[in-house]
Amino acid sequence: MREKEAQGVTISVGFPTYNEETTIGEEVSLIKSELMDRWPLVDEIAVIDGGSCDRTVEEARGAGAESYVARDCLPHLAELKGKGDNLWKSLFLLKGDIIVWLDADIRNMHPKFVYGLVGPLLFYPEIQFVKAYYERPLHRPGEEDEFGGGRVTEILVRPLFSAFFPELAQLYQPCSGECAGRRSLLESLPFAAGYGIETGMLIDIHSRRGQDVIAQVNLDKRVHRNQSTTALGTMGFEIIHAFLSRLEALDRAKFQRTLGSEYFKLTCSPSVYKLEDTPVQLNERPPMLSIPEYRERRGLFP
């Protein structure tokens, strides 16, 4: 609190949501009671919803968060549903100098998920972006593993980083949804609209600002909803697109053909095997600084 007040900065917490009615209310309530009402570290809490079919928005609003529906933000632009698009629009909607993003399915929320992320930004001026790491239990029917979470990281992202960006492979959990950054950095980056957002953002920060602006912090344990293997396949496909498009942009690789844009998920049962064309989000948003409405909103002029 003393360091924040001395610097005169503001801090916003944003939750990208989609059908998270069972957890979002408790998350918002805890952060509001501890880090707004008791200790005014956080200036703003908001939910940016991707079109939930349940009571996510109502639960968040009832707990004290500002609630926005992503499609209503910058409606003249093409609608691109996805986690990355929610985060991109949060830059337009949130007011803080420091932006904290937290996933909305955390079942063991604690104030340290916020102050642990903003601490390095307040005490180390060279740090621009902070990622969380933690113990991630895997709890699925017939499968219990206290350290088994982060499957996409270990079978896809870390091998890719190890091959092409070994410095980024030193991040323990590069795909973690809990992170914080300075607005001055985030507004200058393109955003993958889907699940490629974390991987793409790390590559962009690394290539533009270098590794020394990135920190990682230990937040102990994160308990959340574990997705199915088939759902992780869709996530992996979107990550591969974000990764390979940046390899090409950085002249680290050349492809003779356009990357395939269809993902086929295997559905099987004792008597049926079939491949289903599965919707994916492969689009990208430009840096928020390039959006005229944002520049006007922030008082930035050509």
N, C-alpha and C positions, 0 to 999 in steps of 0.2 A: 504493500500500500504506500509506504513512504517513497519508494523508488518510482512508482507510477505517478504519484502526485508531483514529485520533483521534476519529472520529465514532461508532465502535462499531456500525457497520451490518454486516449480512450480505447477501451477493449470491448469487442463484440463477440458473442458466442452464437454460432449458427448451427442448426441441426438440419441436414438434408433428410427428408422423410418420405416414406411410402408405406402405408399400412403398418404403422407402429403404435397403435392405440394402447397396447398392453404395457409399453415401457416409457413412452415419451413424457407422460404426465409426471411420473416420479422423477425422471431425469431433470426436467425443467424445474420442478418444485425444489429439489435439493440445491441446484445451482443458484436459484433465486434466493432461497432462504439463507444460504451460507455466504454467497459471494456477491449479493446485491444488498440484502436487508441487514445482515449481521456485519459483514465487511464489504464495503462498496468497491470491490476490485473490478467487477464487471459492470459496464454501463448499459448493456443491451443484450437481451436474449431473444432469438427469433428462430422460427421454424419456416423452412422453405420446402413446401410440399409438392411432390411430383404427381398429384392427382389421386390421392388415397381414396379407397372405396369404403373405408371404415371411419372411425371417429378420431383419427389422429389429430386433425386440425382443431377440433373442439376440445380434446384433452389438453393439447398444448396451450390453447388460449385460456382454458380454465385454470391452468397451473401458473399462468402469468407471463407467457411468452407472446411476443408479437408473432402473428401467423400470416403467412403469405402463400398463395398458390402460384407455382412457377409459371403456369401458362398466362397468368394475368400480368406478369412483369415483362416489359418490352414486347407487348403483344403484336407489334407490327413485324417482328422478326419471326422466321420460321420456328415452329414449335419442335424442339428436340428433347424428347423425354430421356431422362437418364440422370444418374447421380452427379456426373460432372456438370451437366447443365444446371442443376440445382445449386451447386457450389458457385458456378460462374454468375448466376443471377443474384446470389447472396452478396457478391461484391457490390452490385448495384444497390441493393436494398439496405445493407448494413452500413452503419455510420463510423465504426471504429477505425482507429489507426492500426490496431492489431486485431486480426481476425482469428478466432479459434473455431475450428470445425470438429464436431463430435458426432459419431454415429448415433442413431436413434434407437438401437436395439440393445444397449448396454444394460445388464441386469444388476450390476454392482457399482452403480455410479457413485463417485466420491469427488469432493471439491478438488482433490489433487489432479484430476483429469484436466482441470483448467489451469490452476496455478503452477502445476508442474510444467505445462507447455509454455506459459507466458514468462516464467522465470528467466530462462536464458535470453529471451528477447529484451527483457528489462535490464539485465545486469551485464550483458555482453553486446555492445553496439555493433560488433562485426557480424553477429548472427542475424540471419534474415528469415530462416525457416526452421521449424522444429517438428520432428516426428516422434511419436510415441512408440515404445516397445513394452512388452509385458508377457507374462505367462498367459497362454491362451488355451484353456481346457477345451477338449473336443468331447462333447456329450451327445451321442447319437444312439439310437436303439442298437444294443449289442456291441457298442463301441465306446469305451471310456479311456481317455488319454489326457492326462493333465497338461501335457506339452504338445498335443497333437494338432492344435489349430494352426492356421496359416498355411494350409495345404497348397494354395495357388502360388504363394511365395516360394515354397521349397521345391516344387516340381516344375515351375515355369520361370518366375521372375528372377530368383537368385541365379539360376543357371544362365539366363540371358545376360544379366548384369555382369556375372563373372566373366563371360566371354567378351563382352563389348565395353562395359563400364565397370571395371573391377573396383574402383573407388566406391561406387554406389552399392556394390555387393557387401560392403562393410556395415551397411544399415541392417540392423537385426530384423526389422519388420517393415520393409519399404512399402507394403500395401496397407499398413494400418490406417484406419479412417480418422484417427485422432491426431490432429496436427494444428500448428499455428504459424502465422506468417505476418510480415509487415505488409500493409496495403501497398506501399510503394513498390514492392516486389510483385505481389500477386496480380495487380492490375496490369502489369506489363507482359503477362504470360498468356499464351493460347491455352484453351482448356479442351481436352477430349470430353465429349458430352456424355459418354458412357462410363463403364468401369475401367477404362484406360486412364482415368484422370490421375490417379496417384503415380503410376509408372511414368506417364508422359510428363507430369509436373516435375518429378525429380530429374529427369533427363534435361528438361528445359532449364531448370535452375542450375544444374551442374554445368551445362554447356555455356550459359550466359554469365554466371557469377562465380563459378568454381565451387569446389567441394567445401571450402572453409566457411561458407555462409550457412551450412546445414548442420544442425545439432540433433541428437536423439536423447530422449530421457526415459528412464525406467519408471513406469506407472504401476508396477507390481503385478496385477492380475486384471484381466478383462473377461467377463463372462457374458456371452451373447448367444444369439440364435445361430446355430451352425447350418449352413446351406447344404443341399444335396450335391452329390458329385455331378449330376447332369447340369445343375445350375452353375456350378463352378466351371464347367466346360464353356458355357456362354460367356462367362466373365473372362476366361482365358483367351477366347477368340478376340474380344474387344481389346484386351491388353496387348495381344500380338500386333494388332493393327496400329495402335498408338505407338508401340515400340518400333516397328519396322518403318513407319512413316517418318519417324524422327531419325532413324539410321540413314535413310535416304536424304533427308533434308540436310544432315550434317556431312554428307558425302562419305559416309562410312559403309554404304552398300548401294548397289544399283540392281534394279529388277527389270527384266525384259518385258514383263507383263504386269498389268494392274493386279493388285492383290484381290483375291476372291472376296466377295462381300456376303456370301450366303454361308450360314452355319447350319449343319445338319446334326441334330441331336439323336442319339440312339435310344429308342424306347423298346424295352424287351420284357417279356413275360415267359412263362414256361412254354407257350405255344406260338408266340409272336415276336418277331424281330422286325423293326421298321425304323427308317430314318425320317425325322420330321424337320422340315425347314423351320428354323427358330428365329424369331425377330431379334435383331441385334442393333446396337447404337454405335455407329462408326464415325459420326460427324464430329467436327471440331468447331469450337467457338474462337473467334479472334481475341486478341488482348482487349480487356474491357476499356483500356485507354483509347481504343480506336472507335468507341461507340459515342456519337455526338451527344446523346442524352445523358450519358454518364459524365462526360466532361462538363456539361452544363450543370448537372446536379452537384458536382464537386467544385464548381467555380473555377474550372480549368478552361482557358481560352487559347485559341491558336496563337 
